[in-house]
């Protein structure tokens, strides 16, 4: 498994989060014991968020542990040396419902033992099924467990019995975190409104992104990054590119990621006669390798929570094109200023937006610059501090 270095901010002094990341907490500041729980540290947006938050808190003096259901050898992301790593090694597919029930019982028991041994002030759990295991493991322990949804739960179908268990167990959580304000009403139907928290994703900001390209390759790129699954919409991105490839002879479409849709996407490339013009790179330790400031990033998702790939592309100075369904958009981009938002999610609308930005160097440069400036508020230290203050609120005696 490929490992990538921990993403650490390198902001210049005076920018958001600059110089403060890694500074120890003051003598009067409460230090927290935080356990972050996730199924694995494999490739994915939630996994990146976990490693960034954990590293930022540990470098500032909090005691932080990352607990995973999976083994350490499954890790894609590296963990800051200041963070304790607790792999349970219990992730495996089950061949029957009875085996699945038994496996989850073992996971709950192991989680309960691990969390009791850690005695954290707060447990921060990520992704729906893992959240439910955490809440079951925490029953009767007195642990404060905060659960975090990492997609749009109004669109993402959680099958039974997990959907029922979410209804039953989420009200027991100390808090429920969603990624943007549009999801607050849903969260308030499943958890007490005062326990709903809206918290964004941290992104590493490269201070040199505006100043220099990351490749000497002169070929401009349209870039997509993410899991190759139906909700990410890469099929319609390929279909959109097929509509305009003849009018953009210098441009290539590069998709980085892997997943269950890969075979279908390869078939679309072949059927569209796009061999050599569309490149499916698979997983990559450096997903932005080969991109340059001013290249075009496309988020063609059918639904999202908050896209880490979009934030990272903006931080690198790529000009974004997004679908209107792609979640949290009004909180991240302004149409025509820091991104182009397609009229709808169709391939035709995506093609029109991509062609417009690809053919207008001035527009593309202006949008890339504005996107880079806008995402600075998502810098790792600043977002980690927002999460930490929210956790302190959860721990407040009056809560």
GUPAKOL-330308 format. One record per residue (C-alpha): z negated, x negated, y negated; residue in three letters; residue number from 1. Coordinates in nm, 3 decimals. Layout:
SITE; Z; X; Y; ala; NUM
...
REM end
This chain:
SITE; 0.000; 0.000; 0.000; unk; 1
SITE; 0.094; -0.129; -0.343; unk; 2
SITE; -0.196; -0.190; -0.579; unk; 3
SITE; -0.173; -0.187; -0.955; unk; 4
SITE; -0.406; -0.354; -1.203; unk; 5
SITE; -0.660; -0.136; -1.375; unk; 6
SITE; -0.512; 0.006; -1.691; unk; 7
SITE; -0.721; -0.136; -1.974; unk; 8
SITE; -0.666; -0.070; -2.342; unk; 9
SITE; -0.528; -0.356; -2.551; unk; 10
SITE; -0.541; -0.182; -2.885; unk; 11
SITE; -0.532; -0.387; -3.197; unk; 12
SITE; -0.837; -0.384; -3.419; unk; 13
SITE; -0.844; -0.080; -3.645; unk; 14
SITE; -0.652; 0.150; -3.412; unk; 15
SITE; -0.828; 0.433; -3.226; unk; 16
SITE; -1.061; 0.290; -2.966; unk; 17
SITE; -1.003; -0.067; -3.077; unk; 18
SITE; -1.266; -0.337; -3.022; unk; 19
SITE; -1.522; -0.079; -2.904; unk; 20
SITE; -1.405; -0.053; -2.543; unk; 21
SITE; -1.642; -0.265; -2.333; unk; 22
SITE; -1.914; -0.296; -2.599; unk; 23
SITE; -2.259; -0.237; -2.446; unk; 24
SITE; -2.448; 0.075; -2.547; unk; 25
SITE; -2.719; 0.040; -2.809; unk; 26
SITE; -3.086; 0.012; -2.718; unk; 27
SITE; -3.152; 0.374; -2.811; unk; 28
SITE; -2.848; 0.512; -2.633; unk; 29
SITE; -2.895; 0.684; -2.300; unk; 30
SITE; -2.725; 0.512; -2.009; unk; 31
SITE; -2.588; 0.749; -1.749; unk; 32
SITE; -2.554; 0.729; -1.373; unk; 33
SITE; -2.218; 0.892; -1.302; unk; 34
SITE; -2.054; 0.950; -0.965; unk; 35
SITE; -1.685; 1.036; -0.973; unk; 36
SITE; -1.552; 1.207; -0.662; unk; 37
SITE; -1.188; 1.243; -0.555; unk; 38
SITE; -1.003; 1.264; -0.225; unk; 39
SITE; -0.838; 0.923; -0.264; unk; 40
SITE; -0.721; 0.669; -0.518; unk; 41
SITE; -0.362; 0.711; -0.406; unk; 42
SITE; -0.075; 0.742; -0.657; unk; 43
SITE; -0.127; 1.037; -0.887; unk; 44
SITE; -0.237; 1.150; -1.230; unk; 45
SITE; -0.592; 1.253; -1.137; unk; 46
SITE; -0.647; 0.921; -0.962; unk; 47
SITE; -0.538; 0.731; -1.272; unk; 48
SITE; -0.773; 0.937; -1.488; unk; 49
SITE; -1.066; 0.865; -1.254; unk; 50
SITE; -1.014; 0.487; -1.261; unk; 51
SITE; -0.970; 0.479; -1.640; unk; 52
SITE; -1.279; 0.689; -1.713; unk; 53
SITE; -1.490; 0.498; -1.463; unk; 54
SITE; -1.386; 0.161; -1.599; unk; 55
SITE; -1.444; 0.260; -1.960; unk; 56
SITE; -1.794; 0.392; -1.890; unk; 57
SITE; -1.896; 0.098; -1.670; unk; 58
SITE; -1.781; -0.154; -1.929; unk; 59
SITE; -2.005; 0.017; -2.184; unk; 60
SITE; -2.315; -0.007; -1.964; unk; 61
SITE; -2.326; 0.317; -1.765; unk; 62
SITE; -2.385; 0.296; -1.389; unk; 63
SITE; -2.068; 0.432; -1.234; unk; 64
SITE; -1.955; 0.490; -0.877; unk; 65
SITE; -1.627; 0.624; -0.739; unk; 66
SITE; -1.662; 0.811; -0.410; unk; 67
SITE; -1.350; 0.896; -0.210; unk; 68
SITE; -1.298; 1.095; 0.108; unk; 69
SITE; -1.025; 0.846; 0.203; unk; 70
SITE; -1.054; 0.479; 0.295; unk; 71
SITE; -1.039; 0.193; 0.048; unk; 72
SITE; -0.718; 0.072; 0.215; unk; 73
SITE; -0.546; 0.391; 0.091; unk; 74
SITE; -0.605; 0.288; -0.273; unk; 75
SITE; -0.308; 0.261; -0.507; unk; 76
SITE; -0.516; 0.205; -0.821; unk; 77
SITE; -0.753; -0.088; -0.852; unk; 78
SITE; -1.112; -0.026; -0.957; unk; 79
SITE; -1.291; -0.215; -1.233; unk; 80
SITE; -1.535; -0.468; -1.077; unk; 81
SITE; -1.822; -0.306; -1.268; unk; 82
SITE; -1.768; 0.022; -1.078; unk; 83
SITE; -1.923; 0.074; -0.734; unk; 84
SITE; -1.664; 0.187; -0.480; unk; 85
SITE; -1.782; 0.418; -0.198; unk; 86
SITE; -1.505; 0.510; 0.047; unk; 87
SITE; -1.611; 0.759; 0.318; unk; 88
SITE; -1.302; 0.708; 0.534; unk; 89
SITE; -1.287; 1.072; 0.644; unk; 90
SITE; -0.942; 1.178; 0.522; unk; 91
SITE; -0.717; 1.285; 0.808; unk; 92
SITE; -0.485; 1.573; 0.893; unk; 93
SITE; -0.619; 1.838; 1.131; unk; 94
SITE; -0.403; 1.992; 1.401; unk; 95
SITE; -0.585; 2.325; 1.415; unk; 96
SITE; -0.810; 2.548; 1.207; unk; 97
SITE; -1.107; 2.462; 1.427; unk; 98
SITE; -1.046; 2.091; 1.378; unk; 99
SITE; -1.015; 2.143; 1.004; unk; 100
SITE; -1.347; 2.328; 0.989; unk; 101
SITE; -1.519; 2.052; 1.188; unk; 102
SITE; -1.362; 1.779; 0.973; unk; 103
SITE; -1.473; 1.946; 0.651; unk; 104
SITE; -1.825; 1.990; 0.790; unk; 105
SITE; -1.833; 1.612; 0.851; unk; 106
SITE; -1.704; 1.546; 0.501; unk; 107
SITE; -1.966; 1.773; 0.345; unk; 108
SITE; -2.242; 1.598; 0.541; unk; 109
SITE; -2.118; 1.252; 0.445; unk; 110
SITE; -2.081; 1.352; 0.080; unk; 111
SITE; -2.429; 1.495; 0.075; unk; 112
SITE; -2.574; 1.171; 0.214; unk; 113
SITE; -2.373; 0.953; -0.025; unk; 114
SITE; -2.464; 1.154; -0.333; unk; 115
SITE; -2.830; 1.170; -0.238; unk; 116
SITE; -2.829; 0.791; -0.197; unk; 117
SITE; -2.663; 0.746; -0.536; unk; 118
SITE; -2.888; 0.994; -0.720; unk; 119
SITE; -2.648; 1.023; -1.015; unk; 120
SITE; -2.733; 1.210; -1.332; unk; 121
SITE; -2.405; 1.395; -1.289; unk; 122
SITE; -2.126; 1.422; -1.032; unk; 123
SITE; -1.773; 1.455; -1.168; unk; 124
SITE; -1.538; 1.595; -0.902; unk; 125
SITE; -1.158; 1.609; -0.929; unk; 126
SITE; -0.902; 1.847; -0.769; unk; 127
SITE; -0.967; 2.191; -0.625; unk; 128
SITE; -1.038; 2.129; -0.254; unk; 129
SITE; -1.249; 1.821; -0.320; unk; 130
SITE; -1.438; 2.022; -0.583; unk; 131
SITE; -1.530; 2.279; -0.319; unk; 132
SITE; -1.651; 2.011; -0.077; unk; 133
SITE; -1.861; 1.863; -0.357; unk; 134
SITE; -2.021; 2.196; -0.446; unk; 135
SITE; -2.098; 2.268; -0.081; unk; 136
SITE; -2.246; 1.919; -0.038; unk; 137
SITE; -2.460; 1.962; -0.349; unk; 138
SITE; -2.624; 2.288; -0.247; unk; 139
SITE; -3.002; 2.258; -0.261; unk; 140
SITE; -2.997; 1.900; -0.389; unk; 141
SITE; -3.045; 1.972; -0.759; unk; 142
SITE; -2.741; 1.757; -0.844; unk; 143
SITE; -2.540; 1.852; -1.153; unk; 144
SITE; -2.182; 1.885; -1.032; unk; 145
SITE; -1.896; 1.917; -1.282; unk; 146
SITE; -1.563; 2.024; -1.128; unk; 147
SITE; -1.226; 1.938; -1.280; unk; 148
SITE; -0.901; 2.129; -1.230; unk; 149
SITE; -0.604; 1.893; -1.263; unk; 150
SITE; -0.309; 2.130; -1.275; unk; 151
SITE; -0.239; 2.484; -1.397; unk; 152
SITE; -0.446; 2.701; -1.159; unk; 153
SITE; -0.275; 3.016; -1.285; unk; 154
SITE; 0.050; 2.886; -1.131; unk; 155
SITE; -0.066; 2.656; -0.852; unk; 156
SITE; -0.134; 2.866; -0.541; unk; 157
SITE; -0.452; 2.773; -0.355; unk; 158
SITE; -0.426; 2.916; -0.005; unk; 159
SITE; -0.702; 3.095; 0.182; unk; 160
SITE; -0.982; 3.040; 0.255; unk; 161
SITE; -0.989; 2.787; -0.031; unk; 162
SITE; -0.902; 3.046; -0.297; unk; 163
SITE; -1.194; 3.266; -0.190; unk; 164
SITE; -1.427; 2.968; -0.175; unk; 165
SITE; -1.330; 2.874; -0.530; unk; 166
SITE; -1.431; 3.220; -0.648; unk; 167
SITE; -1.762; 3.190; -0.464; unk; 168
SITE; -1.854; 2.828; -0.543; unk; 169
SITE; -1.717; 2.749; -0.890; unk; 170
SITE; -1.984; 2.967; -1.058; unk; 171
SITE; -2.241; 2.724; -0.909; unk; 172
SITE; -2.089; 2.428; -1.097; unk; 173
SITE; -2.274; 2.278; -1.392; unk; 174
SITE; -1.940; 2.293; -1.577; unk; 175
SITE; -1.570; 2.350; -1.515; unk; 176
SITE; -1.320; 2.118; -1.686; unk; 177
SITE; -0.965; 2.227; -1.760; unk; 178
SITE; -0.696; 2.025; -1.934; unk; 179
SITE; -0.592; 2.242; -2.227; unk; 180
SITE; -0.704; 2.544; -2.428; unk; 181
SITE; -0.446; 2.771; -2.267; unk; 182
SITE; -0.645; 2.748; -1.942; unk; 183
SITE; -0.980; 2.841; -2.096; unk; 184
SITE; -0.933; 3.219; -2.040; unk; 185
SITE; -0.865; 3.163; -1.669; unk; 186
SITE; -1.168; 2.935; -1.638; unk; 187
SITE; -1.389; 3.193; -1.810; unk; 188
SITE; -1.304; 3.446; -1.537; unk; 189
SITE; -1.440; 3.217; -1.267; unk; 190
SITE; -1.723; 3.037; -1.445; unk; 191
SITE; -1.960; 3.130; -1.728; unk; 192
SITE; -1.767; 3.080; -2.057; unk; 193
SITE; -2.032; 2.847; -2.195; unk; 194
SITE; -1.978; 2.618; -1.897; unk; 195
SITE; -1.605; 2.577; -1.957; unk; 196
SITE; -1.499; 2.240; -2.101; unk; 197
SITE; -1.152; 2.149; -2.228; unk; 198
SITE; -1.102; 1.773; -2.199; unk; 199
SITE; -0.781; 1.572; -2.216; unk; 200
SITE; -0.652; 1.267; -2.031; unk; 201
SITE; -0.698; 0.903; -2.134; unk; 202
SITE; -0.394; 0.680; -2.172; unk; 203
SITE; -0.363; 0.305; -2.216; unk; 204
SITE; -0.192; 0.224; -2.546; unk; 205
SITE; 0.030; -0.083; -2.565; unk; 206
SITE; 0.017; -0.215; -2.924; unk; 207
SITE; 0.347; -0.400; -2.868; unk; 208
SITE; 0.540; -0.095; -2.748; unk; 209
SITE; 0.700; -0.040; -3.088; unk; 210
SITE; 0.781; -0.405; -3.139; unk; 211
SITE; 0.971; -0.520; -2.833; unk; 212
SITE; 1.164; -0.389; -2.535; unk; 213
SITE; 1.035; -0.431; -2.180; unk; 214
SITE; 1.375; -0.531; -2.042; unk; 215
SITE; 1.686; -0.717; -2.147; unk; 216
SITE; 1.904; -0.462; -1.964; unk; 217
SITE; 2.130; -0.306; -2.225; unk; 218
SITE; 2.185; 0.013; -2.026; unk; 219
SITE; 1.993; 0.307; -2.179; unk; 220
SITE; 1.788; 0.517; -1.940; unk; 221
SITE; 1.679; 0.874; -1.894; unk; 222
SITE; 1.348; 0.847; -1.712; unk; 223
SITE; 1.140; 1.080; -1.495; unk; 224
SITE; 0.806; 0.980; -1.340; unk; 225
SITE; 0.591; 1.181; -1.102; unk; 226
SITE; 0.541; 1.322; -0.756; unk; 227
SITE; 0.866; 1.447; -0.608; unk; 228
SITE; 0.741; 1.801; -0.547; unk; 229
SITE; 0.884; 2.139; -0.642; unk; 230
SITE; 0.659; 2.206; -0.941; unk; 231
SITE; 0.770; 1.882; -1.110; unk; 232
SITE; 1.124; 2.017; -1.149; unk; 233
SITE; 1.321; 1.698; -1.076; unk; 234
SITE; 1.588; 1.908; -0.906; unk; 235
SITE; 1.679; 2.071; -1.235; unk; 236
SITE; 1.669; 1.735; -1.412; unk; 237
SITE; 1.932; 1.603; -1.171; unk; 238
SITE; 2.135; 1.922; -1.221; unk; 239
SITE; 2.102; 1.882; -1.599; unk; 240
SITE; 2.219; 1.522; -1.585; unk; 241
SITE; 2.517; 1.624; -1.371; unk; 242
SITE; 2.631; 1.850; -1.658; unk; 243
SITE; 2.638; 1.568; -1.914; unk; 244
SITE; 2.688; 1.248; -1.712; unk; 245
SITE; 3.058; 1.238; -1.797; unk; 246
SITE; 2.982; 1.249; -2.171; unk; 247
SITE; 2.707; 0.984; -2.143; unk; 248
SITE; 2.886; 0.710; -1.949; unk; 249
SITE; 2.641; 0.435; -2.046; unk; 250
SITE; 2.327; 0.626; -1.944; unk; 251
SITE; 2.155; 0.630; -1.605; unk; 252
SITE; 1.885; 0.862; -1.473; unk; 253
SITE; 1.593; 0.681; -1.306; unk; 254
SITE; 1.324; 0.874; -1.114; unk; 255
SITE; 1.005; 0.696; -1.008; unk; 256
SITE; 0.779; 0.858; -0.749; unk; 257
SITE; 0.781; 0.995; -0.398; unk; 258
SITE; 0.704; 1.323; -0.229; unk; 259
SITE; 0.828; 1.609; -0.012; unk; 260
SITE; 1.134; 1.685; -0.229; unk; 261
SITE; 1.288; 1.340; -0.195; unk; 262
SITE; 1.542; 1.439; 0.072; unk; 263
SITE; 1.655; 1.744; -0.127; unk; 264
SITE; 1.690; 1.538; -0.443; unk; 265
SITE; 1.899; 1.277; -0.263; unk; 266
SITE; 2.125; 1.559; -0.143; unk; 267
SITE; 2.165; 1.685; -0.500; unk; 268
SITE; 2.264; 1.337; -0.615; unk; 269
SITE; 2.524; 1.309; -0.341; unk; 270
SITE; 2.660; 1.661; -0.397; unk; 271
SITE; 2.692; 1.595; -0.770; unk; 272
SITE; 2.883; 1.271; -0.719; unk; 273
SITE; 2.607; 1.084; -0.902; unk; 274
SITE; 2.558; 0.786; -0.670; unk; 275
SITE; 2.488; 0.483; -0.889; unk; 276
SITE; 2.415; 0.703; -1.191; unk; 277
SITE; 2.091; 0.852; -1.054; unk; 278
SITE; 1.838; 0.611; -0.902; unk; 279
SITE; 1.539; 0.726; -0.698; unk; 280
SITE; 1.309; 0.424; -0.706; unk; 281
SITE; 1.024; 0.560; -0.495; unk; 282
SITE; 0.667; 0.457; -0.572; unk; 283
SITE; 0.631; 0.163; -0.807; unk; 284
SITE; 0.335; -0.046; -0.917; unk; 285
SITE; 0.499; -0.061; -1.261; unk; 286
SITE; 0.659; 0.280; -1.315; unk; 287
SITE; 0.784; 0.187; -1.664; unk; 288
SITE; 0.959; -0.132; -1.555; unk; 289
SITE; 1.309; -0.139; -1.700; unk; 290
SITE; 1.239; 0.110; -1.979; unk; 291
SITE; 1.282; 0.022; -2.344; unk; 292
SITE; 1.152; 0.160; -2.669; unk; 293
SITE; 1.380; 0.451; -2.751; unk; 294
SITE; 1.479; 0.533; -2.393; unk; 295
SITE; 1.450; 0.903; -2.312; unk; 296
SITE; 1.170; 1.043; -2.096; unk; 297
SITE; 1.215; 1.390; -1.949; unk; 298
SITE; 0.933; 1.614; -1.824; unk; 299
SITE; 1.118; 1.892; -1.637; unk; 300
SITE; 0.806; 2.051; -1.482; unk; 301
SITE; 0.783; 2.414; -1.382; unk; 302
SITE; 0.410; 2.391; -1.455; unk; 303
SITE; 0.156; 2.123; -1.544; unk; 304
SITE; -0.201; 2.082; -1.653; unk; 305
SITE; -0.159; 1.785; -1.884; unk; 306
SITE; 0.104; 1.532; -1.782; unk; 307
SITE; -0.020; 1.173; -1.762; unk; 308
SITE; 0.340; 1.058; -1.726; unk; 309
SITE; 0.429; 1.223; -2.058; unk; 310
SITE; 0.135; 1.059; -2.236; unk; 311
SITE; 0.222; 0.718; -2.090; unk; 312
SITE; 0.587; 0.754; -2.187; unk; 313
SITE; 0.489; 0.844; -2.542; unk; 314
SITE; 0.253; 0.545; -2.554; unk; 315
SITE; 0.540; 0.316; -2.453; unk; 316
SITE; 0.764; 0.448; -2.728; unk; 317
SITE; 1.000; 0.660; -2.518; unk; 318
SITE; 1.146; 0.974; -2.677; unk; 319
SITE; 1.035; 1.282; -2.479; unk; 320
SITE; 1.230; 1.590; -2.375; unk; 321
SITE; 1.010; 1.857; -2.215; unk; 322
SITE; 1.037; 2.207; -2.073; unk; 323
SITE; 0.842; 2.487; -2.243; unk; 324
SITE; 0.652; 2.549; -1.918; unk; 325
SITE; 0.510; 2.199; -1.899; unk; 326
SITE; 0.151; 2.279; -2.001; unk; 327
SITE; -0.058; 2.163; -2.299; unk; 328
SITE; 0.257; 2.103; -2.502; unk; 329
SITE; 0.126; 2.233; -2.834; unk; 330
SITE; -0.172; 1.998; -2.794; unk; 331
SITE; 0.046; 1.693; -2.721; unk; 332
SITE; 0.382; 1.725; -2.897; unk; 333
SITE; 0.554; 1.896; -3.189; unk; 334
SITE; 0.907; 2.019; -3.119; unk; 335
SITE; 1.162; 1.827; -3.323; unk; 336
SITE; 0.904; 1.576; -3.440; unk; 337
SITE; 0.740; 1.400; -3.143; unk; 338
SITE; 0.956; 1.558; -2.870; unk; 339
SITE; 1.244; 1.793; -2.810; unk; 340
SITE; 1.139; 2.109; -2.625; unk; 341
SITE; 1.420; 2.268; -2.426; unk; 342
SITE; 1.491; 2.633; -2.502; unk; 343
SITE; 1.386; 2.724; -2.148; unk; 344
SITE; 1.345; 2.559; -1.812; unk; 345
SITE; 1.706; 2.591; -1.702; unk; 346
SITE; 1.928; 2.294; -1.623; unk; 347
SITE; 2.163; 2.403; -1.904; unk; 348
SITE; 1.885; 2.396; -2.165; unk; 349
SITE; 1.755; 2.062; -2.042; unk; 350
SITE; 2.108; 1.920; -2.051; unk; 351
SITE; 2.157; 2.034; -2.412; unk; 352
SITE; 1.829; 1.876; -2.526; unk; 353
SITE; 1.891; 1.551; -2.340; unk; 354
SITE; 2.246; 1.519; -2.474; unk; 355
SITE; 2.131; 1.587; -2.829; unk; 356
SITE; 1.866; 1.315; -2.825; unk; 357
SITE; 2.079; 1.066; -2.630; unk; 358
SITE; 2.370; 1.095; -2.874; unk; 359
SITE; 2.167; 1.066; -3.194; unk; 360
SITE; 2.018; 0.718; -3.232; unk; 361
SITE; 1.832; 0.808; -3.553; unk; 362
SITE; 1.674; 1.121; -3.406; unk; 363
SITE; 1.578; 0.939; -3.088; unk; 364
SITE; 1.417; 0.653; -3.280; unk; 365
SITE; 1.224; 0.888; -3.510; unk; 366
SITE; 1.095; 1.098; -3.220; unk; 367
SITE; 0.997; 0.790; -3.020; unk; 368
SITE; 0.801; 0.654; -3.317; unk; 369
SITE; 0.628; 0.987; -3.384; unk; 370
SITE; 0.542; 1.028; -3.016; unk; 371
SITE; 0.383; 0.681; -3.012; unk; 372
SITE; 0.173; 0.765; -3.318; unk; 373
SITE; 0.068; 1.107; -3.187; unk; 374
SITE; -0.059; 0.983; -2.852; unk; 375
SITE; -0.295; 0.729; -3.010; unk; 376
SITE; -0.564; 0.996; -3.017; unk; 377
SITE; -0.556; 0.988; -2.634; unk; 378
SITE; -0.662; 0.621; -2.618; unk; 379
SITE; -0.891; 0.542; -2.325; unk; 380
SITE; -1.210; 0.466; -2.517; unk; 381
SITE; -1.187; 0.770; -2.741; unk; 382
SITE; -1.115; 1.016; -2.460; unk; 383
SITE; -1.379; 0.857; -2.234; unk; 384
SITE; -1.632; 0.903; -2.513; unk; 385
SITE; -1.533; 1.270; -2.551; unk; 386
SITE; -1.591; 1.321; -2.178; unk; 387
SITE; -1.922; 1.136; -2.196; unk; 388
SITE; -2.049; 1.348; -2.483; unk; 389
SITE; -1.952; 1.659; -2.288; unk; 390
SITE; -2.149; 1.530; -1.988; unk; 391
SITE; -2.452; 1.469; -2.209; unk; 392
SITE; -2.422; 1.831; -2.317; unk; 393
SITE; -2.420; 1.940; -1.953; unk; 394
SITE; -2.740; 1.739; -1.897; unk; 395
SITE; -2.916; 1.878; -2.205; unk; 396
SITE; -3.241; 2.057; -2.111; unk; 397
SITE; -3.137; 2.380; -2.287; unk; 398
SITE; -2.824; 2.417; -2.075; unk; 399
REM end
